[in-house]
Amino acid sequence: MNELALYLVDWGPRLFAAASLTLVLTAAGFCGAFLLGFALEAMRTSRSARLRDFVSCYVWVLRAIPLLIVLYMLYFVLPGIGLTLSPFLAGTLGLVLVHGAYLAEVLRAGMQTVEQGQWEAARALGLSRLLCLRLVVIPQAVRRMSGPLIIALISVLKDSSVCALIGVNELTLTARAIMSESFMPLHVFLFAGLFYLALGWPASLLARAVERRMNSLQDRQPQGLRPYRRPARLAELAR
């Protein structure tokens, strides 16, 4: 135990600095991915068939390509056409592009839980489609998909370790450097795993708490209240 404490004192400052960079990378990647996912979902609900086809193709392609391939293309291929990105910027952009496709699907599933009557009421008030999304649909959908969004944040945290392969000095790359110096892979990666656990475990607990909270709110809903459903006759006339 004393030996492990000495190792932690020796490696701790470097691992803490790397963990801070990992948090910054995760936060930037998740925020950018959420904004991209929102933009993709806004285009998917537009009246333009080309925009809808573009979103479908983008989501299908980016969900099929591994994150590492996207990072390599950003970091090694783009300099060939005169666009050079720093490792941190390439890593952040790769996380945004890949996880934006996943979050677009999360947002789509969340917005499908919003009753059609909410859309119709907002449009009856004269709101545009974009304002309907921003002011009416998205606030309700985000509350209902808080748990999946937190899980997506944890996925971004874990995928940030792949950025070590393009030189981002985050937790995994720092652990590899310390391992190369000390030749003690078990101890080094044990500490690195504990750091990842300390970063991700609170988020997983928060996701469970949010899920329990949403379930309790749903159970408390009065039985007399029912979501608006358009009558079948009106649905036939609208066609």
C-alpha positions as CSV (number, residue, x, y, z in Angstrom):
1,M,0.0,0.0,0.0
2,N,2.8,2.4,0.8
3,E,4.4,1.6,-2.5
4,L,1.2,2.5,-4.4
5,A,1.0,5.7,-2.4
6,L,4.5,6.6,-3.5
7,Y,3.6,5.9,-7.1
8,L,0.5,8.1,-6.8
9,V,2.6,10.9,-5.4
10,D,5.0,10.6,-8.2
11,W,2.6,10.1,-11.1
12,G,-0.4,12.0,-9.6
13,P,0.3,15.5,-10.9
14,R,0.8,14.3,-14.5
15,L,-2.4,12.2,-14.3
16,F,-4.4,15.0,-12.8
17,A,-3.3,17.4,-15.5
18,A,-4.2,14.8,-18.1
19,A,-7.5,14.1,-16.5
20,S,-8.3,17.9,-16.7
21,L,-7.5,17.9,-20.4
22,T,-9.7,14.8,-20.8
23,L,-12.6,16.7,-19.1
24,V,-12.1,19.7,-21.4
25,L,-12.0,17.4,-24.5
26,T,-15.1,15.6,-23.4
27,A,-17.0,18.8,-22.6
28,A,-16.1,20.4,-25.9
29,G,-16.9,17.2,-27.9
30,F,-20.2,16.7,-26.2
31,C,-21.4,20.3,-26.5
32,G,-20.4,20.4,-30.2
33,A,-22.0,17.1,-30.8
34,F,-25.3,18.2,-29.2
35,L,-25.4,21.4,-31.3
36,L,-24.6,19.4,-34.4
37,G,-27.3,16.8,-33.5
38,F,-29.8,19.6,-33.0
39,A,-28.9,21.1,-36.4
40,L,-29.2,17.7,-38.1
41,E,-32.6,17.1,-36.5
42,A,-33.8,20.5,-37.5
43,M,-32.8,19.8,-41.1
44,R,-34.5,16.4,-40.9
45,T,-37.8,18.0,-40.0
46,S,-37.6,20.5,-42.8
47,R,-39.7,20.4,-45.9
48,S,-36.7,20.1,-48.2
49,A,-36.2,16.5,-49.4
50,R,-32.6,17.2,-50.1
51,L,-31.9,18.2,-46.6
52,R,-33.7,15.2,-45.2
53,D,-31.7,12.9,-47.5
54,F,-28.5,14.6,-46.6
55,V,-29.2,14.0,-42.8
56,S,-30.1,10.4,-43.4
57,C,-26.9,9.8,-45.4
58,Y,-24.7,11.7,-42.9
59,V,-26.1,9.7,-39.9
60,W,-25.8,6.4,-41.7
61,V,-22.2,7.1,-42.8
62,L,-20.8,8.5,-39.6
63,R,-22.4,5.8,-37.5
64,A,-20.8,3.2,-39.7
65,I,-17.2,4.6,-39.7
66,P,-15.0,4.0,-36.6
67,L,-14.0,7.1,-34.7
68,L,-10.3,6.2,-35.2
69,I,-10.7,6.4,-39.0
70,V,-12.4,9.8,-38.7
71,L,-9.5,11.1,-36.5
72,Y,-6.9,9.8,-38.9
73,M,-8.7,11.5,-41.8
74,L,-8.8,14.8,-40.0
75,Y,-5.3,14.7,-38.7
76,F,-3.3,13.0,-41.5
77,V,-5.4,13.5,-44.6
78,L,-6.5,17.2,-44.3
79,P,-2.8,18.4,-44.3
80,G,-2.5,17.0,-47.8
81,I,-5.0,19.6,-49.0
82,G,-3.5,22.4,-47.0
83,L,-5.6,22.3,-43.9
84,T,-3.6,21.4,-40.7
85,L,-5.3,20.9,-37.4
86,S,-3.7,20.6,-34.0
87,P,-4.2,17.2,-32.2
88,F,-6.7,18.7,-29.7
89,L,-8.7,20.4,-32.5
90,A,-8.7,17.3,-34.6
91,G,-9.8,15.1,-31.7
92,T,-12.5,17.5,-30.7
93,L,-13.8,17.8,-34.3
94,G,-13.8,14.0,-34.7
95,L,-15.8,13.5,-31.5
96,V,-18.3,16.2,-32.6
97,L,-18.7,14.7,-36.1
98,V,-19.2,11.1,-34.9
99,H,-21.2,11.6,-31.8
100,G,-23.3,14.3,-33.5
101,A,-24.7,11.6,-35.6
102,Y,-25.6,9.5,-32.6
103,L,-27.1,12.5,-30.7
104,A,-29.2,13.3,-33.8
105,E,-30.9,9.9,-33.3
106,V,-31.3,10.5,-29.6
107,L,-32.9,13.8,-30.3
108,R,-35.2,12.2,-33.0
109,A,-36.3,9.6,-30.5
110,G,-36.9,12.2,-27.8
111,M,-38.9,14.5,-30.1
112,Q,-41.1,11.7,-31.2
113,T,-42.3,11.4,-27.6
114,V,-43.7,15.0,-27.8
115,E,-47.4,14.8,-28.7
116,Q,-48.5,15.9,-32.1
117,G,-50.9,18.4,-30.4
118,Q,-47.9,20.4,-29.2
119,W,-46.7,20.9,-32.8
120,E,-50.2,21.8,-33.9
121,A,-50.8,24.3,-31.1
122,A,-47.4,26.0,-31.7
123,R,-48.1,26.3,-35.4
124,A,-51.6,27.6,-34.7
125,L,-49.9,30.4,-32.7
126,G,-48.0,31.4,-35.8
127,L,-44.6,30.0,-34.8
128,S,-42.3,28.9,-37.5
129,R,-41.0,25.3,-37.7
130,L,-37.6,26.3,-36.2
131,L,-39.3,28.2,-33.4
132,C,-41.5,25.3,-32.7
133,L,-38.4,23.1,-32.2
134,R,-36.5,25.7,-30.1
135,L,-39.3,26.9,-27.9
136,V,-41.8,24.0,-27.6
137,V,-40.5,20.7,-28.7
138,I,-36.8,20.7,-27.7
139,P,-37.4,21.8,-24.0
140,Q,-39.9,19.0,-23.5
141,A,-37.8,16.4,-25.3
142,V,-34.6,17.3,-23.4
143,R,-36.3,16.6,-20.1
144,R,-37.5,13.2,-21.3
145,M,-34.2,12.2,-22.7
146,S,-31.9,13.5,-19.9
147,G,-30.8,10.0,-19.1
148,P,-29.8,9.0,-22.7
149,L,-28.0,12.4,-23.0
150,I,-25.9,11.7,-19.8
151,I,-25.1,8.2,-21.2
152,A,-24.0,9.8,-24.4
153,L,-21.8,12.1,-22.4
154,I,-20.2,9.0,-20.8
155,S,-19.6,7.6,-24.3
156,V,-17.8,10.7,-25.3
157,L,-15.6,10.5,-22.2
158,K,-14.6,7.0,-23.0
159,D,-14.1,7.6,-26.7
160,S,-11.8,10.6,-25.9
161,S,-9.1,8.0,-25.1
162,V,-8.9,7.2,-28.8
163,C,-7.6,10.7,-29.4
164,A,-4.4,9.6,-27.8
165,L,-3.5,7.9,-31.1
166,I,-3.2,11.3,-32.8
167,G,-1.1,12.8,-30.0
168,V,-3.7,14.4,-27.7
169,N,-2.0,14.5,-24.3
170,E,-5.0,13.2,-22.4
171,L,-5.2,10.6,-19.8
172,T,-4.5,7.5,-21.9
173,L,-1.5,9.0,-23.7
174,T,-0.1,10.3,-20.4
175,A,-0.5,6.8,-18.9
176,R,1.4,5.3,-21.8
177,A,4.2,7.8,-21.4
178,I,4.5,7.0,-17.7
179,M,4.4,3.3,-18.5
180,S,7.2,3.7,-21.0
181,E,9.3,5.4,-18.3
182,S,8.5,3.1,-15.4
183,F,8.0,-0.2,-17.1
184,M,5.1,-0.8,-14.7
185,P,2.0,-1.1,-17.0
186,L,-0.2,-2.8,-14.3
187,H,0.2,0.0,-11.8
188,V,0.0,2.8,-14.3
189,F,-3.1,1.7,-16.1
190,L,-4.7,0.7,-12.9
191,F,-4.4,4.4,-11.8
192,A,-5.6,5.5,-15.2
193,G,-8.7,3.3,-14.9
194,L,-9.4,4.7,-11.5
195,F,-9.3,8.2,-12.9
196,Y,-11.7,7.3,-15.7
197,L,-14.0,5.6,-13.1
198,A,-13.9,8.8,-10.9
199,L,-14.8,10.9,-14.0
200,G,-17.6,8.6,-15.3
201,W,-19.2,7.1,-12.2
202,P,-20.9,10.4,-11.0
203,A,-22.4,10.8,-14.5
204,S,-23.8,7.2,-14.4
205,L,-25.3,7.8,-10.9
206,L,-26.8,11.1,-12.2
207,A,-28.3,9.2,-15.2
208,R,-29.9,6.7,-12.8
209,A,-31.3,9.4,-10.6
210,V,-32.7,11.3,-13.6
211,E,-34.4,8.1,-14.8
212,R,-35.9,7.4,-11.4
213,R,-37.1,11.0,-11.2
214,M,-38.7,10.9,-14.6
215,N,-40.4,7.6,-13.8
216,S,-41.8,9.0,-10.5
217,L,-43.1,12.1,-12.3
218,Q,-44.8,9.9,-14.9
219,D,-46.4,7.8,-12.1
220,R,-47.7,10.9,-10.4
221,Q,-49.5,12.1,-13.6
222,P,-53.3,12.3,-12.9
223,Q,-55.2,9.5,-14.6
224,G,-57.6,12.0,-16.1
225,L,-54.9,13.7,-18.1
226,R,-54.1,12.1,-21.4
227,P,-51.9,13.3,-24.3
228,Y,-53.7,14.9,-27.1
229,R,-54.5,12.5,-30.0
230,R,-55.9,13.8,-33.2
231,P,-59.2,12.1,-34.0
232,A,-59.1,9.6,-36.8
233,R,-61.6,11.6,-38.9
234,L,-59.4,14.7,-38.7
235,A,-56.4,12.6,-39.7
236,E,-58.3,11.4,-42.8
237,L,-59.3,14.9,-43.7
238,A,-55.7,16.2,-43.3
239,R,-54.4,13.7,-45.9
